[in-house]
């Protein structure tokens, strides 16, 4: 159906981009690359290596010697499945601090572009349409109200952290929004040619059909 086509999906935490991107890739039979999981995996390693996020040189050095791969929607850090571990609250709180380091982003962008080379991919993150794949054929920016985004993230996090409160999750998201949007290098923003979709109150299927319609895909026939 496609030939080396790239679909870029950006948006803040809780906007639904990872869920939507994963399903879209499945519908269109394309490779899904979760760049947010890459930063989470590195942050998880930084925490376990007892490295301060302010120690830029050490964090960058770690990024240069870390292997992050994907297989069957699972995330592997240096060969170990860390899919569940990287969704913990401690990673949530520090991932934006790691992701804002220019040297880290430069290393990750190299890896992400290599992954997408000569492949049909759906890639989601916070700088895909603006930095990683600026020539992507289709670009989407997903968003939603802060209350709804917080509730979505809370439902995911509370499964593994029953002591977390909705208020804490909301505060963490607001902090991440600020850090991601105000960082000097590759800040979170919609690409000028991206289609913005507000996912508030919409089902996953409704958003998918809207995107597939814009892409010109197979829709329900997939």
C-alpha positions in Angstrom: 0.0 0.0 0.0 2.7 2.4 1.0 6.4 2.9 0.0 8.7 4.3 2.6 6.0 6.5 4.2 6.4 8.2 7.5 3.6 9.3 9.8 4.5 11.6 12.7 2.4 11.9 15.8 3.2 14.4 18.5 1.4 15.6 21.6 1.7 16.0 25.4 1.3 13.3 28.0 -2.1 11.7 28.2 -3.2 13.0 24.8 -3.6 9.4 23.6 -0.8 9.5 21.0 0.9 6.2 22.0 -2.3 4.3 22.0 -3.5 5.8 18.8 -0.1 5.5 17.1 0.2 1.8 18.0 -3.3 1.0 16.7 -2.8 3.1 13.5 0.5 1.2 12.7 -1.4 -2.1 13.2 -4.3 -1.0 10.9 -1.9 0.2 8.2 0.6 -2.6 8.6 3.5 -0.3 9.4 6.3 -0.3 12.0 5.4 1.5 15.3 8.2 3.4 17.0 7.5 4.8 20.5 10.2 7.4 21.0 8.8 8.4 24.4 9.6 4.8 25.6 13.2 5.4 24.5 13.6 8.4 26.7 11.8 6.5 29.5 14.2 3.6 29.2 17.2 5.8 29.4 15.7 7.7 32.4 15.1 4.3 34.1 18.8 3.5 33.5 19.9 6.9 34.8 17.9 6.4 38.0 19.3 2.9 38.5 22.8 4.1 37.8 22.4 6.7 40.5 23.3 9.5 38.1 21.9 13.0 38.7 19.9 14.4 35.8 21.9 17.6 36.2 25.1 15.7 35.4 24.8 16.2 31.6 28.1 14.6 30.6 27.3 11.4 32.5 23.8 11.2 31.2 25.0 11.8 27.6 27.7 9.2 28.1 25.1 6.7 29.3 23.0 7.4 26.3 25.9 6.8 24.0 26.5 3.3 25.4 22.8 2.2 25.9 20.9 -0.1 23.5 17.2 0.4 23.2 15.2 -1.8 20.9 11.6 -2.8 20.2 10.1 -6.2 19.6 6.4 -7.1 19.5 5.5 -3.8 21.2 7.9 -4.5 24.0 10.8 -2.2 25.0 14.2 -3.7 25.6 16.9 -1.9 27.5 20.3 -3.5 26.9 18.5 -6.7 26.0 16.2 -6.8 29.0 12.4 -6.3 28.8 11.6 -3.1 30.7 8.2 -2.4 29.2 6.4 -2.2 32.6 9.3 -0.7 34.7 9.6 2.4 32.6 6.0 3.4 33.3 6.6 3.9 37.0 6.1 7.2 38.8 9.8 7.8 39.4 10.4 7.7 35.7 7.4 9.9 35.0 8.9 12.6 37.3 12.3 12.7 35.8 11.9 11.7 32.1 11.5 15.4 31.0 14.7 16.3 32.8 16.6 13.7 30.8 14.8 14.4 27.6 15.6 18.1 27.7 19.4 17.5 27.5 20.5 18.4 23.9 23.2 15.7 23.7 20.7 13.1 24.7 18.1 14.2 22.1 20.8 14.3 19.4 21.7 10.7 20.1 18.1 9.6 20.2 17.3 11.4 17.0 20.1 9.6 15.2 18.7 6.2 16.4 15.1 7.1 15.5 16.0 8.3 12.0 18.0 5.1 11.5 15.0 3.0 12.6 12.8 4.8 10.1 15.2 4.6 7.2 13.7 2.7 4.2 10.7 1.7 6.3 7.0 2.6 6.5 6.7 3.9 10.1 4.3 5.5 12.5 6.4 7.3 15.1 5.1 9.2 18.1 6.7 11.6 20.5 7.1 15.3 21.2 9.4 16.4 18.3 8.7 13.9 15.5 7.1 16.3 13.0 9.4 19.2 13.9 12.8 17.5 14.3 13.0 13.8 13.9 11.0 13.4 10.7 10.3 16.9 9.4 9.6 15.5 5.9 7.0 13.0 7.1 4.1 12.7 4.6 1.5 13.0 7.3 1.8 14.8 10.6 -0.6 14.9 13.5 -0.6 16.7 16.8 -2.9 15.2 19.4 -4.1 17.1 22.4 -6.8 17.0 25.1 -7.9 18.9 28.2 -5.6 18.7 31.2 -8.3 17.1 33.4 -9.0 14.3 30.8 -5.2 13.7 30.2 -4.7 13.4 34.0 -7.5 10.9 34.4 -6.1 8.8 31.5 -2.6 8.7 33.0 -4.0 8.1 36.5 -5.8 5.0 35.3 -2.6 3.7 33.8 -0.4 4.5 36.8 -2.7 3.5 39.7 -2.6 -0.2 38.6 1.1 -0.4 39.7 1.0 2.5 42.2 -2.3 2.3 44.2 -1.1 5.1 46.6 -0.9 7.7 43.8 -3.6 10.4 43.7 -5.2 12.0 40.7 -4.0 15.4 42.0 -0.4 14.2 42.0 -0.7 12.9 38.4 -2.2 16.1 37.3 0.6 18.1 38.9 3.2 15.9 37.3 1.6 16.3 33.9 1.5 20.1 34.2 5.2 20.1 35.3 6.1 17.9 32.3 4.1 20.1 29.9 6.1 23.1 31.2 9.5 21.4 30.9 8.7 20.0 27.5 7.3 23.1 25.9 10.0 25.5 27.4 13.1 23.5 26.8 15.6 25.2 24.5 16.3 22.3 22.2 13.4 20.6 20.3 10.5 21.9 22.5 7.1 20.3 22.3 5.0 22.1 19.7 2.9 21.2 16.7 4.6 21.3 13.3 3.4 24.1 11.1 1.9 21.5 8.7 0.5 19.1 11.3 -3.2 18.4 11.6 -4.2 19.1 15.2 -6.8 16.7 16.7 -8.4 17.2 20.1 -9.1 13.7 21.5 -11.2 15.0 24.4 -14.3 12.9 24.7 -13.4 10.8 21.6 -13.1 7.1 21.4 -9.9 5.5 20.1 -11.8 4.3 17.1 -13.2 7.7 16.3 -9.7 9.3 16.3 -8.3 6.4 14.2 -11.0 6.8 11.6 -10.4 10.5 11.4 -6.7 10.0 10.9 -7.2 7.1 8.4 -9.6 9.2 6.4 -7.0 12.0 6.1 -4.3 9.5 5.2 -6.5 7.8 2.6 -6.0 4.4 4.2 -8.2 1.3 4.3 -10.4 2.3 7.3 -12.7 -0.4 8.5 -11.4 -2.8 5.8 -8.0 -3.1 7.4 
